[in-house]
Amino acid sequence: MTAPLTPADCDLQDFPFMPLHVARLRDSDLAAEEHPEACWYAVMLWSAAWHQLPAGSLPDNETILARLCGLGRDLKTFRKHRAGAMRGFVLCDDGRLYHPIPTAP
């Protein structure tokens, strides 16, 4: 595994918005290759990761990830789109998932 991609004390919870590099997302492999639902779930997970502790991370817990996607407890739908929604996320030494590509320029 790899070291966490943000410091353990990184906290962005006081920042209510997340910058998004629109052209990068529009022209991404994610947008070109994944099912539209998976793309939406990916954006929802990026948004959730913004306010997690540490910032930019997600728990490695399928039930929580489904909820953060807006699916509640619908694990069947989450599992159907998990690979696309989680595209690029890596599991790090602290047991959390991180995405190595920033959404802002």
Sequence and secondary structure as in RCSB ss.txt:
>XXXX:A:sequence
MTAPLTPADCDLQDFPFMPLHVARLRDSDLAAEEHPEACWYAVMLWSAAWHQLPAGSLPDNETILARLCGLGRDL
KTFRKHRAGAMRGFVLCDDGRLYHPIPTAP
>XXXX:A:secstr
 B  SS TT   TT       HHHHHTSHHHHHS HHHHHHHHHHHHHHHTSSSTTEEES HHHHHHHTT TT H
HHHHHHHHHHTTT EEBTTSEEE SS S  
